[in-house]
Amino acid sequence: MQDLWRLPATDIAALVRSKKISAKEAASAALARLDAVNPKINAVVDHRPADVLTQAAAVDAAIARGEDPGPLAGVPVTVKVNIDQEGFATTNGLKLQREVIAKTNSPVIDNLRKAGAVILGRTNCPAFSYRWFTTNLIHGDTRNPRDASITPGGSSGGAGAAVAAGIGHIAHGTDIAGSIRYPAYACGVHGLRPTVGRVAAFNGALPERPIGPQMSAVSGPLARTIGDIRIALAAMAGYDARDPWWVPAPLQGPAMPKRAALCPNPDGLDPVAEVRAAVADAGKRLERAGWVVEEVETPPLREAAELQTKLWLGDGYEAQLAAAEREGDPGALACLRGNRPKVFPFDADALSKALTRRATLARQWLLFLDKYSVLVMPVSGELPFPDQLDVKDEASFARVWRAQLTQIAIPFLGLPGLTVSTGLVGRVPVGVQVVSGRYREDLCLLAGEAIEAGGTPSAAIDPAG
């Protein structure tokens, strides 16, 4: 049982529930793994071993009393440093927030704990969670355990790096423009952006977010197996009255035909050959699993991505820029200054036009996804970028944003998106994005399981030298 950290969360929960191992043993193995590899990658930036063992002891005590410990019984889970965890700083990668100590838990933390999870530690993100790279002035750089020369992704880069390196079996992340899906892609694991309203969220330690982020930011899981994504979503999706956006939608929707749309070049993305090959390979895997696969053109994505950028960064732009200037973080400033022509000024008329257009675009997509159960397309137009590429120069910044079209557009449309890791190009991960209709994460997972089963499963790795 020395290598418990290698096992899927489903196996850990079953072992703990059957008393073949204790939650304390699972937690101790996770802490040992964290100690062994985190210094090399800096994925976890805050953790308290005594608290971790206390949580595990509570799970063991519940089992001893004959109580149901929950679907995540004793499973070590990491959480991103931008959500409230009682007694911890909600830094969001900022020196400015090092003293913002949460007095209560985010609903995500509470729901994970109710499901029996043990919160192992808090994972790194870029300042303000703005970037597809993970470095900041308070916690430092997070490195990709597969190849330190490439980004671990962002903004949930610590989450992706942690779960890829076996630090915890499930990682919590957040996503407003790819921040779950891209770290999963870059680190060679799976990651689900749920539909807005699926996972209750609230940070009482911070001011209320502007309407743009309220409409599109979500919490969701990253993991090494689709099965673990499935149980993590079920745990995270519990009710919490603090989130007025939460929707009591069933986790399993009506059956639909196994019909998949395949689009290697959505809205002129022009992916590199390796990305196109991954999409084609995923299509073949689905066909072998009994799916009907049809290569198609999608409804508009580029306009949705442009409007999402405006809603995300334009709503409150001047206040965001002032905060970034106080923080002095180069990546955050590059993000805001580089996008200024796209998003500023953003007045009431611009907001009205964006929301009006959103209804039209979303309708087109919902009709499309009424015909196809899922769409399979690239996560990014490129393989994971060289680390810190976006701050190299203006051309590199533009290259990064151009490649991320499919990530940025999906939140504006209100759709769920699942990154499925499909393999490696040398040491560099590659994968695909699976999209379905609103609150049809079950269809994403169904297709994701078929794609996963057709290749080599993702597994925890030792960080590359």
C-alpha positions as CSV (number, residue, x, y, z in Angstrom):
1,M,0.0,0.0,0.0
2,Q,3.0,2.3,-0.3
3,D,1.8,3.7,-3.6
4,L,-1.7,4.6,-2.7
5,W,-1.2,8.0,-4.4
6,R,-1.1,6.2,-7.8
7,L,-4.7,4.8,-7.4
8,P,-7.8,6.4,-8.9
9,A,-10.1,8.2,-6.5
10,T,-12.8,5.6,-7.1
11,D,-10.4,2.9,-5.8
12,I,-9.3,4.9,-2.7
13,A,-12.9,5.6,-1.8
14,A,-13.8,1.9,-2.2
15,L,-10.8,0.8,-0.1
16,V,-11.6,3.3,2.7
17,R,-15.3,2.4,2.7
18,S,-14.6,-1.3,3.0
19,K,-12.0,-0.6,5.8
20,K,-9.2,-2.2,3.8
21,I,-7.3,1.0,4.3
22,S,-8.1,3.9,6.6
23,A,-8.6,7.5,5.5
24,K,-5.6,8.3,7.6
25,E,-3.4,5.9,5.6
26,A,-4.6,7.5,2.4
27,A,-4.0,11.0,3.7
28,S,-0.5,10.0,5.0
29,A,0.4,8.6,1.6
30,A,-0.8,11.8,-0.1
31,L,1.2,14.0,2.3
32,A,4.3,11.9,1.7
33,R,3.9,12.2,-2.0
34,L,3.4,16.0,-1.6
35,D,6.6,16.2,0.4
36,A,8.5,14.1,-2.2
37,V,7.6,15.9,-5.4
38,N,6.0,19.3,-4.6
39,P,9.4,21.0,-4.1
40,K,10.2,20.3,-7.8
41,I,7.0,21.7,-9.2
42,N,5.5,24.1,-6.6
43,A,1.9,23.0,-7.3
44,V,0.7,23.2,-3.7
45,V,1.4,26.5,-2.1
46,D,-0.3,26.1,1.3
47,H,-1.1,23.0,3.3
48,R,-1.3,22.0,7.0
49,P,-0.5,18.3,7.6
50,A,-2.1,18.2,11.0
51,D,-5.4,19.5,9.7
52,V,-5.3,17.0,6.8
53,L,-4.9,14.1,9.3
54,T,-7.7,15.5,11.5
55,Q,-10.0,15.5,8.5
56,A,-9.1,11.9,7.7
57,A,-9.6,10.9,11.3
58,A,-13.2,12.3,11.1
59,V,-13.9,10.1,8.1
60,D,-12.5,7.0,9.8
61,A,-14.7,7.9,12.9
62,A,-17.8,8.2,10.8
63,I,-17.1,4.8,9.2
64,A,-16.5,3.3,12.7
65,R,-20.0,4.6,13.8
66,G,-21.5,2.8,10.8
67,E,-22.3,6.0,8.9
68,D,-22.0,6.5,5.1
69,P,-18.8,8.4,4.6
70,G,-19.8,9.7,1.2
71,P,-18.8,9.0,-2.4
72,L,-15.3,10.5,-1.9
73,A,-14.6,8.6,1.4
74,G,-11.1,9.6,2.4
75,V,-10.0,10.8,-1.0
76,P,-7.3,13.4,-0.8
77,V,-8.3,16.5,-3.0
78,T,-6.5,19.7,-3.7
79,V,-8.3,23.0,-4.0
80,K,-7.3,26.2,-5.9
81,V,-6.0,29.1,-3.8
82,N,-8.7,31.4,-5.2
83,I,-11.6,29.9,-3.3
84,D,-12.4,30.4,0.4
85,Q,-11.2,27.7,2.9
86,E,-11.8,28.7,6.5
87,G,-8.6,29.9,8.1
88,F,-6.6,30.1,4.9
89,A,-5.8,33.1,2.7
90,T,-7.8,33.5,-0.5
91,T,-4.8,34.9,-2.3
92,N,-5.8,34.3,-6.0
93,G,-2.1,34.6,-6.6
94,L,-1.9,38.1,-5.1
95,K,0.3,39.8,-2.6
96,L,-2.6,42.2,-2.2
97,Q,-4.7,39.4,-0.8
98,R,-2.2,37.7,1.5
99,E,-4.2,38.9,4.5
100,V,-7.6,38.0,3.1
101,I,-8.3,35.1,5.5
102,A,-11.5,33.2,4.9
103,K,-13.9,33.0,7.9
104,T,-16.1,30.3,6.1
105,N,-15.7,27.7,3.4
106,S,-16.7,28.2,-0.2
107,P,-19.7,25.9,-1.1
108,V,-17.2,23.8,-3.1
109,I,-15.1,23.0,0.0
110,D,-18.2,22.3,2.1
111,N,-19.7,19.9,-0.6
112,L,-16.4,18.1,-1.0
113,R,-16.1,17.6,2.8
114,K,-19.8,16.4,2.9
115,A,-18.9,13.8,0.3
116,G,-16.0,12.5,2.5
117,A,-13.1,14.2,0.7
118,V,-10.0,15.2,2.7
119,I,-8.7,18.6,1.6
120,L,-5.0,18.1,1.1
121,G,-3.7,21.5,0.1
122,R,-4.2,24.7,-1.9
123,T,-2.9,24.9,-5.4
124,N,-1.2,27.8,-7.3
125,C,-2.6,30.1,-9.9
126,P,-1.4,33.2,-11.8
127,A,-2.2,36.7,-10.4
128,F,-6.0,37.3,-10.6
129,S,-6.3,33.9,-12.4
130,Y,-5.9,35.8,-15.7
131,R,-3.4,33.6,-17.6
132,W,-2.8,30.2,-19.3
133,F,0.5,30.2,-17.4
134,T,1.0,29.9,-13.6
135,T,3.4,32.3,-11.9
136,N,2.9,35.2,-9.5
137,L,4.8,37.4,-7.0
138,I,3.5,35.7,-3.8
139,H,3.8,32.0,-4.5
140,G,6.3,31.8,-7.4
141,D,6.4,29.6,-10.5
142,T,4.6,26.3,-10.9
143,R,6.3,23.8,-13.3
144,N,4.8,21.2,-15.5
145,P,5.8,17.8,-14.2
146,R,5.9,16.3,-17.7
147,D,8.3,18.9,-19.1
148,A,9.5,22.0,-17.2
149,S,10.0,23.9,-20.4
150,I,6.3,24.1,-21.2
151,T,3.5,25.8,-19.2
152,P,1.5,23.7,-16.7
153,G,-1.4,25.8,-18.0
154,G,-3.5,28.3,-16.1
155,S,-5.1,29.6,-14.4
156,S,-5.6,26.3,-12.5
157,G,-2.0,25.3,-13.3
158,G,-1.2,24.2,-9.8
159,A,-4.2,21.9,-9.9
160,G,-3.2,20.3,-13.2
161,A,0.4,19.9,-12.1
162,A,-0.6,18.4,-8.7
163,V,-2.9,15.8,-10.1
164,A,-0.5,14.8,-12.9
165,A,2.3,14.3,-10.3
166,G,0.1,12.3,-7.9
167,I,-0.4,15.0,-5.3
168,G,-4.0,14.1,-4.6
169,H,-6.4,12.1,-6.7
170,I,-8.7,14.9,-7.7
171,A,-8.0,18.6,-8.1
172,H,-10.5,21.5,-7.9
173,G,-10.1,24.3,-10.5
174,T,-12.0,27.2,-11.8
175,D,-12.7,28.2,-15.4
176,I,-13.7,31.4,-17.0
177,A,-11.8,31.1,-20.3
178,G,-10.1,27.7,-20.2
179,S,-8.7,27.7,-16.7
180,I,-9.6,24.1,-16.0
181,R,-9.5,22.7,-19.6
182,Y,-6.1,24.1,-20.5
183,P,-4.1,23.0,-17.4
184,A,-5.6,19.5,-17.9
185,Y,-4.5,19.6,-21.6
186,A,-1.0,20.9,-20.7
187,C,-0.4,18.4,-17.9
188,G,-1.9,15.3,-19.6
189,V,-4.9,14.8,-17.4
190,H,-8.7,15.3,-17.8
191,G,-10.6,18.4,-16.7
192,L,-14.3,19.4,-16.8
193,R,-15.7,22.9,-17.0
194,P,-19.4,22.3,-15.8
195,T,-22.3,24.4,-17.0
196,V,-22.7,27.7,-15.0
197,G,-25.0,26.9,-12.1
198,R,-24.0,23.3,-11.8
199,V,-21.5,23.8,-9.0
200,A,-22.4,26.2,-6.2
201,A,-19.7,28.9,-5.6
202,F,-19.3,31.9,-3.3
203,N,-16.3,33.6,-1.7
204,G,-17.5,35.6,1.3
205,A,-14.0,36.9,1.9
206,L,-14.0,38.9,-1.3
207,P,-16.4,41.5,-2.9
208,E,-19.1,40.3,-5.2
209,R,-17.9,39.7,-8.8
210,P,-19.0,41.8,-11.8
211,I,-21.8,40.4,-13.9
212,G,-19.4,39.0,-16.6
213,P,-17.6,36.6,-14.3
214,Q,-20.8,35.8,-12.5
215,M,-22.3,34.6,-15.8
216,S,-19.3,32.5,-16.9
217,A,-16.9,31.5,-14.1
218,V,-17.3,28.0,-12.7
219,S,-15.6,25.5,-10.4
220,G,-14.9,21.9,-11.6
221,P,-12.7,18.9,-11.3
222,L,-9.4,17.8,-12.8
223,A,-8.4,14.1,-12.5
224,R,-6.4,11.3,-14.1
225,T,-9.5,9.2,-15.0
226,I,-12.9,10.2,-16.4
227,G,-14.4,8.0,-13.6
228,D,-12.8,10.3,-11.1
229,I,-14.1,13.3,-12.9
230,R,-17.6,11.8,-12.7
231,I,-17.6,11.2,-8.9
232,A,-15.9,14.6,-8.3
233,L,-18.6,16.4,-10.2
234,A,-21.4,14.6,-8.3
235,A,-19.7,15.7,-5.0
236,M,-19.2,19.3,-6.1
237,A,-22.7,19.8,-7.5
238,G,-24.5,19.8,-4.2
239,Y,-27.0,22.5,-3.3
240,D,-25.9,25.7,-1.4
241,A,-28.2,28.6,-0.8
242,R,-25.4,31.1,-1.0
243,D,-25.2,30.8,-4.8
244,P,-28.3,32.2,-6.6
245,W,-27.0,30.8,-9.9
246,W,-27.2,27.2,-8.7
247,V,-29.6,25.1,-10.7
248,P,-31.1,21.8,-9.5
249,A,-30.5,20.0,-12.8
250,P,-30.2,16.2,-12.7
251,L,-26.7,14.8,-13.2
252,Q,-28.1,12.3,-15.7
253,G,-30.2,13.6,-18.6
254,P,-32.4,11.9,-21.2
255,A,-30.8,9.3,-23.4
256,M,-29.5,10.6,-26.8
257,P,-28.2,8.8,-29.8
258,K,-24.4,8.2,-29.7
259,R,-23.8,10.8,-32.5
260,A,-20.7,13.0,-32.4
261,A,-19.8,16.0,-34.4
262,L,-16.1,16.2,-35.2
263,C,-14.5,19.6,-36.1
264,P,-10.7,19.8,-36.3
265,N,-10.7,23.4,-37.5
266,P,-13.6,25.3,-35.8
267,D,-14.2,28.8,-37.1
268,G,-10.8,29.0,-38.8
269,L,-8.7,28.1,-35.8
270,D,-6.0,26.6,-38.0
271,P,-4.6,24.1,-35.6
272,V,-1.1,22.5,-35.9
273,A,-0.9,19.0,-37.4
274,E,-0.5,17.3,-34.0
275,V,-3.7,18.9,-32.7
276,R,-5.6,17.9,-35.9
277,A,-4.3,14.4,-35.5
278,A,-5.6,14.2,-31.9
279,V,-9.1,15.2,-33.0
280,A,-9.1,12.7,-35.8
281,D,-7.8,9.9,-33.4
282,A,-10.6,10.8,-30.9
283,G,-13.1,10.4,-33.7
284,K,-11.8,7.0,-34.6
285,R,-11.9,5.9,-30.9
286,L,-15.5,6.9,-30.7
287,E,-16.4,5.0,-33.9
288,R,-14.8,1.9,-32.5
289,A,-16.9,2.4,-29.4
290,G,-20.1,2.4,-31.5
291,W,-20.6,6.1,-32.0
292,V,-21.7,7.7,-35.3
293,V,-19.1,10.4,-36.1
294,E,-19.6,13.1,-38.6
295,E,-17.1,15.8,-39.6
296,V,-18.9,19.2,-39.6
297,E,-18.6,22.9,-39.4
298,T,-19.7,24.4,-36.1
299,P,-21.8,27.5,-35.4
300,P,-19.8,30.7,-34.7
301,L,-17.1,30.5,-32.1
302,R,-14.9,33.5,-32.9
303,E,-17.5,36.1,-32.1
304,A,-18.4,34.3,-28.9
305,A,-14.8,34.4,-27.9
306,E,-14.5,38.1,-28.6
307,L,-17.7,38.9,-26.6
308,Q,-16.5,36.6,-23.7
309,T,-13.2,38.5,-23.5
310,K,-15.2,41.8,-23.3
311,L,-17.5,40.5,-20.5
312,W,-14.6,39.0,-18.6
313,L,-12.1,41.8,-18.8
314,G,-14.1,44.8,-19.9
315,D,-16.6,44.8,-17.1
316,G,-14.7,46.8,-14.5
317,Y,-11.6,47.1,-16.7
318,E,-10.2,50.3,-15.1
319,A,-10.6,48.8,-11.6
320,Q,-8.9,45.6,-12.7
321,L,-6.0,47.5,-14.3
322,A,-5.6,49.7,-11.2
323,A,-5.4,46.6,-9.0
324,A,-2.9,44.9,-11.4
325,E,-0.7,48.0,-11.3
326,R,-0.7,48.0,-7.5
327,E,0.2,44.3,-7.6
328,G,2.9,44.9,-10.2
329,D,2.5,41.4,-11.7
330,P,4.0,41.4,-15.3
331,G,1.7,38.7,-16.6
332,A,-1.5,40.3,-15.3
333,L,-0.5,43.7,-16.7
334,A,0.3,42.1,-20.1
335,C,-3.1,40.4,-20.1
336,L,-5.0,43.7,-19.4
337,R,-2.9,46.0,-21.5
338,G,-2.7,43.6,-24.4
339,N,-6.5,43.3,-24.5
340,R,-7.4,46.9,-23.9
341,P,-8.3,47.7,-27.5
342,K,-10.7,44.7,-27.5
343,V,-12.5,45.4,-24.3
344,F,-12.3,49.1,-23.4
345,P,-14.4,51.2,-23.1
346,F,-17.2,48.9,-21.9
347,D,-20.4,50.8,-21.1
348,A,-24.1,50.0,-20.6
349,D,-24.7,49.9,-24.4
350,A,-21.8,47.5,-24.9
351,L,-23.1,45.2,-22.2
352,S,-26.6,45.3,-23.6
353,K,-25.4,44.4,-27.1
354,A,-23.1,41.6,-25.8
355,L,-26.0,40.0,-23.8
356,T,-28.4,40.4,-26.7
357,R,-26.0,38.7,-29.1
358,R,-25.3,36.0,-26.5
359,A,-28.9,34.8,-26.8
360,T,-28.7,34.5,-30.6
361,L,-25.4,32.6,-30.5
362,A,-26.4,30.4,-27.7
363,R,-29.6,29.5,-29.5
364,Q,-27.6,28.4,-32.6
365,W,-25.4,26.2,-30.5
366,L,-28.2,24.6,-28.5
367,L,-29.9,23.7,-31.8
368,F,-26.6,22.3,-33.1
369,L,-26.2,20.2,-29.9
370,D,-29.8,19.0,-30.1
371,K,-28.7,17.3,-33.3
372,Y,-25.4,15.9,-32.0
373,S,-24.9,14.6,-28.5
374,V,-21.4,15.9,-28.4
375,L,-18.9,18.0,-30.4
376,V,-15.2,17.0,-30.4
377,M,-12.8,19.7,-31.3
378,P,-9.3,21.1,-30.2
379,V,-8.7,22.4,-26.7
380,S,-6.1,24.8,-28.3
381,G,-4.8,25.4,-31.8
382,E,-1.3,24.5,-30.5
383,L,0.5,22.0,-28.3
384,P,1.1,23.4,-24.8
385,F,3.1,26.6,-25.1
386,P,6.6,27.2,-24.0
387,D,6.4,28.5,-20.4
388,Q,5.8,32.3,-20.1
389,L,5.3,32.7,-23.8
390,D,2.7,35.4,-23.4
391,V,5.1,37.9,-21.8
392,K,7.9,37.4,-24.4
393,D,6.7,40.0,-26.8
394,E,3.5,41.4,-28.5
395,A,3.6,38.8,-31.3
396,S,3.8,35.9,-28.8
397,F,1.0,37.4,-26.7
398,A,-1.2,37.6,-29.8
399,R,-0.2,34.0,-30.7
400,V,-1.3,32.7,-27.4
401,W,-4.7,34.3,-27.5
402,R,-5.3,33.3,-31.1
403,A,-4.8,29.7,-30.3
404,Q,-7.2,29.6,-27.3
405,L,-10.3,30.4,-29.3
406,T,-12.2,27.2,-28.4
407,Q,-11.6,27.7,-24.7
408,I,-12.7,31.3,-24.5
409,A,-15.9,30.9,-26.5
410,I,-17.5,28.0,-24.6
411,P,-18.1,30.0,-21.3
412,F,-19.9,32.7,-23.3
413,L,-22.3,30.1,-24.7
414,G,-23.0,28.6,-21.3
415,L,-21.9,25.1,-22.3
416,P,-20.0,22.4,-20.5
417,G,-16.6,21.4,-21.9
418,L,-14.4,18.4,-21.0
419,T,-10.7,18.1,-21.8
420,V,-9.8,14.5,-22.5
421,S,-6.1,13.7,-22.6
422,T,-5.3,11.5,-25.5
423,G,-1.6,10.9,-25.4
424,L,1.8,12.5,-25.8
425,V,3.9,14.1,-28.6
426,G,7.3,13.2,-27.3
427,R,7.0,14.4,-23.7
428,V,4.3,17.0,-24.5
429,P,0.7,16.2,-23.8
430,V,-2.1,16.5,-26.3
431,G,-5.9,16.0,-26.1
432,V,-9.3,17.1,-27.3
433,Q,-12.3,19.1,-26.0
434,V,-15.7,17.5,-25.8
435,V,-18.7,19.9,-25.6
436,S,-22.4,19.1,-25.1
437,G,-25.6,20.9,-24.3
438,R,-26.3,22.8,-21.1
439,Y,-26.3,20.6,-18.0
440,R,-25.4,17.6,-20.2
441,E,-22.0,16.9,-18.6
442,D,-23.2,13.3,-18.6
443,L,-22.9,13.2,-22.4
444,C,-19.4,14.8,-22.2
445,L,-18.4,12.1,-19.8
446,L,-19.9,9.3,-21.8
447,A,-17.9,10.3,-24.9
448,G,-14.9,11.0,-22.7
449,E,-14.9,7.5,-21.3
450,A,-15.0,6.1,-24.8
451,I,-12.1,8.2,-26.0
452,E,-10.2,7.4,-22.8
453,A,-10.8,3.7,-23.2
454,G,-9.5,3.7,-26.8
455,G,-6.0,4.9,-25.8
456,T,-3.4,4.7,-23.0
457,P,-4.9,5.9,-19.7
458,S,-3.4,8.9,-17.9
459,A,-1.3,8.0,-14.9
460,A,0.5,9.8,-12.1
461,I,4.1,10.5,-13.0
462,D,7.3,11.6,-11.3
463,P,8.3,15.1,-12.3
464,A,10.6,15.3,-15.2
465,G,14.2,16.2,-14.4
